[in-house]
């Protein structure tokens, strides 16, 4: 990199062998260049779109002057960090022209496309984390003890899982729930769940006599 003492707008330039006057780098370059185009940059000031430094990634929609409407952009790229990608990699979701870890408020995941779409009028589904044992469950709901016959754990469980419609992960209930829950009534908070993205495992004990708390589940992972 050569500092050009204000002769170039971004103060960066490069020299060609045998030529005294410097050539200015493209305005989207960062850290210098070896040519004048936005493909000759050592680094990008904003985004890298397939080797070209650009101000922003090509957006999902563009303006059509002929019809005075917006139309889908066949050359759309999605921003992830400072990269412009043709597709958002897992586990990222696509929201407009960006790759995101979770959808913005009032948007939900369309599973077939992994795109964030508008929630229905009745509201967005509530996603809640799954649990494999009491240890992972307590990491979700917070520390609770067996004192007062488990009322503390039951209260925290209801608080975190009430109105959940999707469980991201497994539901695994073992015999260790006996010592932490006052009764199976707390599991009634799961009655609104419609989808479980992983397995369900219930170990029979005196606390649980049926699976009515999962009565509204319509979709769950089938064990392989």
C-alpha positions as a Markdown table, in Angstrom:
| # | Residue | x | y | z |
|---|---|---|---|---|
| 1 | Unk | 0.0 | 0.0 | 0.0 |
| 2 | Unk | 1.2 | 3.5 | -0.8 |
| 3 | Unk | -0.1 | 6.7 | 0.8 |
| 4 | Unk | -0.6 | 9.2 | -1.9 |
| 5 | Unk | -0.7 | 12.5 | 0.1 |
| 6 | Unk | -4.2 | 13.4 | -1.0 |
| 7 | Unk | -3.8 | 12.8 | -4.7 |
| 8 | Unk | -6.4 | 10.1 | -4.5 |
| 9 | Unk | -9.8 | 10.5 | -2.7 |
| 10 | Unk | -9.2 | 7.6 | -0.4 |
| 11 | Unk | -5.4 | 8.4 | -0.1 |
| 12 | Unk | -4.5 | 4.9 | -1.4 |
| 13 | Unk | -2.9 | 4.2 | -4.8 |
| 14 | Unk | -0.4 | 2.0 | -6.6 |
| 15 | Unk | 2.4 | 2.5 | -9.0 |
| 16 | Unk | 3.2 | 0.8 | -12.2 |
| 17 | Unk | 6.7 | 0.0 | -13.1 |
| 18 | Unk | 8.3 | 2.7 | -15.1 |
| 19 | Unk | 5.5 | 5.2 | -14.5 |
| 20 | Unk | 6.1 | 8.0 | -11.9 |
| 21 | Unk | 2.5 | 9.1 | -11.4 |
| 22 | Unk | 0.3 | 6.9 | -9.1 |
| 23 | Unk | -2.9 | 5.2 | -10.1 |
| 24 | Unk | -5.8 | 5.6 | -7.6 |
| 25 | Unk | -7.4 | 2.5 | -6.1 |
| 26 | Unk | -11.2 | 2.0 | -6.5 |
| 27 | Unk | -13.2 | 3.8 | -3.8 |
| 28 | Unk | -14.5 | 0.4 | -2.4 |
| 29 | Unk | -10.9 | -0.9 | -1.8 |
| 30 | Unk | -9.5 | -1.2 | 1.7 |
| 31 | Unk | -5.8 | -1.7 | 2.5 |
| 32 | Unk | -4.5 | -1.0 | -1.0 |
| 33 | Unk | -4.8 | -2.5 | -4.5 |
| 34 | Unk | -2.8 | -3.6 | -7.5 |
| 35 | Unk | -5.2 | -2.1 | -10.1 |
| 36 | Unk | -7.9 | 0.5 | -10.6 |
| 37 | Unk | -11.0 | -1.7 | -10.6 |
| 38 | Unk | -13.0 | -3.0 | -7.7 |
| 39 | Unk | -11.7 | -6.4 | -8.3 |
| 40 | Unk | -8.1 | -5.4 | -7.8 |
| 41 | Unk | -8.5 | -4.6 | -4.0 |
| 42 | Unk | -6.4 | -6.2 | -1.3 |
| 43 | Unk | -9.5 | -5.9 | 0.9 |
| 44 | Unk | -13.1 | -4.6 | 0.7 |
| 45 | Unk | -14.3 | -1.4 | 2.5 |
| 46 | Unk | -17.9 | -2.7 | 2.6 |
| 47 | Unk | -18.8 | -6.0 | 0.9 |
| 48 | Unk | -17.1 | -8.6 | -1.3 |
| 49 | Unk | -19.5 | -9.8 | -4.0 |
| 50 | Unk | -17.8 | -12.7 | -5.8 |
| 51 | Unk | -14.4 | -11.0 | -5.8 |
| 52 | Unk | -15.7 | -7.5 | -6.5 |
| 53 | Unk | -15.8 | -4.9 | -3.7 |
| 54 | Unk | -19.2 | -3.2 | -3.6 |
| 55 | Unk | -21.1 | -0.7 | -1.4 |
| 56 | Unk | -23.9 | -3.2 | -0.7 |
| 57 | Unk | -24.9 | -6.7 | -1.9 |
| 58 | Unk | -27.3 | -6.9 | -4.9 |
| 59 | Unk | -30.8 | -6.6 | -3.4 |
| 60 | Unk | -33.7 | -9.1 | -3.8 |
| 61 | Unk | -35.7 | -6.5 | -5.8 |
| 62 | Unk | -34.8 | -3.9 | -8.4 |
| 63 | Unk | -36.7 | -1.1 | -10.0 |
| 64 | Unk | -37.9 | -1.7 | -13.5 |
| 65 | Unk | -38.1 | 1.6 | -15.4 |
| 66 | Unk | -40.2 | 0.1 | -18.2 |
| 67 | Unk | -43.1 | -0.8 | -15.9 |
| 68 | Unk | -42.4 | 1.5 | -13.0 |
| 69 | Unk | -42.5 | -1.4 | -10.6 |
| 70 | Unk | -40.1 | -3.5 | -8.5 |
| 71 | Unk | -39.3 | -6.9 | -9.8 |
| 72 | Unk | -37.2 | -9.8 | -8.5 |
| 73 | Unk | -33.5 | -9.3 | -9.0 |
| 74 | Unk | -32.1 | -12.4 | -10.8 |
| 75 | Unk | -28.6 | -11.4 | -9.5 |
| 76 | Unk | -29.5 | -11.1 | -5.9 |
| 77 | Unk | -26.9 | -11.9 | -3.3 |
| 78 | Unk | -27.3 | -12.2 | 0.5 |
| 79 | Unk | -25.0 | -10.4 | 3.0 |
| 80 | Unk | -23.3 | -12.4 | 5.7 |
| 81 | Unk | -20.6 | -10.5 | 7.5 |
| 82 | Unk | -18.8 | -8.6 | 4.7 |
| 83 | Unk | -19.6 | -11.3 | 2.1 |
| 84 | Unk | -22.3 | -11.4 | -0.5 |
| 85 | Unk | -23.5 | -15.0 | -1.0 |
| 86 | Unk | -25.9 | -16.7 | -3.5 |
| 87 | Unk | -27.5 | -18.6 | -0.6 |
| 88 | Unk | -27.4 | -18.3 | 3.2 |
| 89 | Unk | -25.6 | -21.3 | 4.6 |
| 90 | Unk | -27.1 | -23.4 | 7.5 |
| 91 | Unk | -27.9 | -22.6 | 10.2 |
| 92 | Unk | -28.6 | -19.0 | 9.0 |
| 93 | Unk | -32.0 | -17.9 | 7.8 |
| 94 | Unk | -32.8 | -15.6 | 4.9 |
| 95 | Unk | -34.5 | -12.3 | 5.8 |
| 96 | Unk | -34.8 | -9.9 | 2.9 |
| 97 | Unk | -31.2 | -9.5 | 1.6 |
| 98 | Unk | -29.5 | -10.8 | 4.7 |
| 99 | Unk | -28.4 | -14.0 | 6.4 |
| 100 | Unk | -29.6 | -13.9 | 10.0 |
| 101 | Unk | -29.5 | -16.3 | 13.0 |
| 102 | Unk | -33.2 | -15.6 | 13.9 |
| 103 | Unk | -36.1 | -13.8 | 12.3 |
| 104 | Unk | -37.0 | -10.3 | 13.3 |
| 105 | Unk | -40.2 | -9.6 | 15.4 |
| 106 | Unk | -43.4 | -10.4 | 13.6 |
| 107 | Unk | -41.6 | -12.7 | 11.2 |
| 108 | Unk | -41.5 | -16.5 | 11.3 |
| 109 | Unk | -39.4 | -19.2 | 9.5 |
| 110 | Unk | -40.8 | -20.8 | 6.4 |
| 111 | Unk | -39.3 | -24.3 | 6.8 |
| 112 | Unk | -39.2 | -25.3 | 3.2 |
| 113 | Unk | -37.1 | -22.3 | 2.2 |
| 114 | Unk | -35.5 | -21.2 | 5.5 |
| 115 | Unk | -36.8 | -17.7 | 4.8 |
| 116 | Unk | -38.3 | -15.3 | 7.3 |
| 117 | Unk | -41.9 | -14.5 | 6.3 |
| 118 | Unk | -44.7 | -12.5 | 7.8 |
| 119 | Unk | -46.5 | -14.1 | 10.6 |
| 120 | Unk | -50.3 | -14.9 | 10.2 |
| 121 | Unk | -52.8 | -12.4 | 11.7 |
| 122 | Unk | -53.2 | -14.6 | 14.8 |
| 123 | Unk | -49.5 | -14.1 | 15.6 |
| 124 | Unk | -46.1 | -15.7 | 15.3 |
| 125 | Unk | -45.5 | -19.2 | 16.7 |
| 126 | Unk | -43.5 | -19.2 | 19.9 |
| 127 | Unk | -40.3 | -21.2 | 19.7 |
| 128 | Unk | -38.8 | -22.6 | 22.9 |
| 129 | Unk | -35.7 | -24.7 | 23.5 |
| 130 | Unk | -35.9 | -28.4 | 24.1 |
| 131 | Unk | -34.2 | -30.3 | 26.9 |
| 132 | Unk | -32.5 | -33.7 | 27.4 |
| 133 | Unk | -32.5 | -33.9 | 31.2 |
| 134 | Unk | -33.0 | -31.8 | 34.3 |
| 135 | Unk | -29.6 | -30.3 | 33.9 |
| 136 | Unk | -30.3 | -28.9 | 30.5 |
| 137 | Unk | -33.8 | -27.9 | 31.5 |
| 138 | Unk | -32.5 | -25.9 | 34.5 |
| 139 | Unk | -30.1 | -24.1 | 32.1 |
| 140 | Unk | -33.2 | -22.9 | 30.3 |
| 141 | Unk | -35.6 | -22.1 | 33.1 |
| 142 | Unk | -33.0 | -21.1 | 35.7 |
| 143 | Unk | -31.8 | -22.8 | 38.9 |
| 144 | Unk | -34.5 | -24.3 | 41.0 |
| 145 | Unk | -34.4 | -26.6 | 44.0 |
| 146 | Unk | -36.4 | -29.5 | 45.4 |
| 147 | Unk | -37.5 | -27.4 | 48.3 |
| 148 | Unk | -41.3 | -26.8 | 48.9 |
| 149 | Unk | -41.9 | -30.1 | 47.0 |
| 150 | Unk | -40.7 | -28.8 | 43.7 |
| 151 | Unk | -43.1 | -25.8 | 43.5 |
| 152 | Unk | -40.2 | -23.5 | 42.5 |
| 153 | Unk | -39.3 | -25.7 | 39.5 |
| 154 | Unk | -42.9 | -26.1 | 38.4 |
| 155 | Unk | -43.5 | -22.4 | 38.5 |
| 156 | Unk | -40.4 | -21.6 | 36.4 |
| 157 | Unk | -41.3 | -24.3 | 33.9 |
| 158 | Unk | -44.7 | -22.9 | 33.4 |
| 159 | Unk | -43.3 | -19.4 | 33.0 |
| 160 | Unk | -40.9 | -20.4 | 30.2 |
| 161 | Unk | -43.0 | -22.9 | 28.3 |
| 162 | Unk | -46.5 | -21.5 | 28.5 |
| 163 | Unk | -47.9 | -20.8 | 25.0 |
| 164 | Unk | -44.9 | -22.4 | 23.2 |
| 165 | Unk | -46.0 | -23.8 | 19.8 |
| 166 | Unk | -42.6 | -25.2 | 18.6 |
| 167 | Unk | -39.9 | -26.9 | 20.6 |
| 168 | Unk | -36.5 | -26.6 | 19.1 |
| 169 | Unk | -34.8 | -29.8 | 20.2 |
| 170 | Unk | -35.9 | -32.9 | 22.1 |
| 171 | Unk | -38.2 | -33.4 | 25.0 |
| 172 | Unk | -36.7 | -36.0 | 27.3 |
| 173 | Unk | -38.4 | -36.6 | 30.7 |
| 174 | Unk | -36.6 | -39.0 | 33.0 |
| 175 | Unk | -37.1 | -40.2 | 36.6 |
| 176 | Unk | -35.0 | -37.2 | 37.9 |
| 177 | Unk | -38.1 | -35.1 | 37.3 |
| 178 | Unk | -39.7 | -36.8 | 40.3 |
| 179 | Unk | -37.5 | -34.9 | 42.7 |
| 180 | Unk | -37.8 | -31.5 | 41.0 |
| 181 | Unk | -41.5 | -31.2 | 40.2 |
| 182 | Unk | -44.4 | -31.2 | 42.6 |
| 183 | Unk | -46.7 | -32.8 | 40.1 |
| 184 | Unk | -47.1 | -33.4 | 36.4 |
| 185 | Unk | -49.4 | -30.4 | 36.2 |
| 186 | Unk | -46.5 | -28.1 | 35.3 |
| 187 | Unk | -46.1 | -30.1 | 32.0 |
| 188 | Unk | -49.6 | -28.8 | 31.0 |
| 189 | Unk | -47.7 | -25.8 | 29.8 |
| 190 | Unk | -46.6 | -27.9 | 26.9 |
| 191 | Unk | -50.2 | -28.5 | 25.8 |
| 192 | Unk | -49.9 | -25.6 | 23.2 |
| 193 | Unk | -46.9 | -27.3 | 21.5 |
| 194 | Unk | -47.7 | -28.3 | 17.9 |
| 195 | Unk | -44.2 | -29.3 | 16.7 |
| 196 | Unk | -41.1 | -30.9 | 18.2 |
| 197 | Unk | -38.0 | -30.7 | 16.0 |
| 198 | Unk | -36.3 | -33.6 | 17.7 |
| 199 | Unk | -37.2 | -36.8 | 19.6 |
| 200 | Unk | -39.5 | -37.3 | 22.5 |
| 201 | Unk | -38.5 | -39.7 | 25.4 |
| 202 | Unk | -40.6 | -40.3 | 28.4 |
| 203 | Unk | -39.5 | -42.7 | 31.2 |
| 204 | Unk | -42.4 | -44.1 | 33.1 |
| 205 | Unk | -42.6 | -43.3 | 36.8 |
| 206 | Unk | -45.3 | -42.5 | 39.3 |
| 207 | Unk | -45.3 | -38.8 | 38.4 |
| 208 | Unk | -46.5 | -39.2 | 34.8 |
| 209 | Unk | -49.5 | -41.4 | 34.0 |
| 210 | Unk | -50.3 | -40.2 | 30.4 |
| 211 | Unk | -49.1 | -37.9 | 27.6 |
| 212 | Unk | -52.1 | -35.6 | 27.5 |
| 213 | Unk | -49.8 | -32.6 | 27.9 |
| 214 | Unk | -48.6 | -33.3 | 24.3 |
| 215 | Unk | -52.1 | -33.7 | 22.9 |
| 216 | Unk | -51.7 | -31.0 | 20.3 |
| 217 | Unk | -48.4 | -32.1 | 18.8 |
| 218 | Unk | -48.9 | -32.6 | 15.0 |
| 219 | Unk | -45.3 | -33.0 | 14.0 |
| 220 | Unk | -42.2 | -34.5 | 15.6 |
| 221 | Unk | -39.0 | -36.2 | 14.5 |
| 222 | Unk | -39.3 | -39.9 | 13.8 |
| 223 | Unk | -36.4 | -41.8 | 15.5 |
| 224 | Unk | -34.0 | -43.5 | 13.0 |
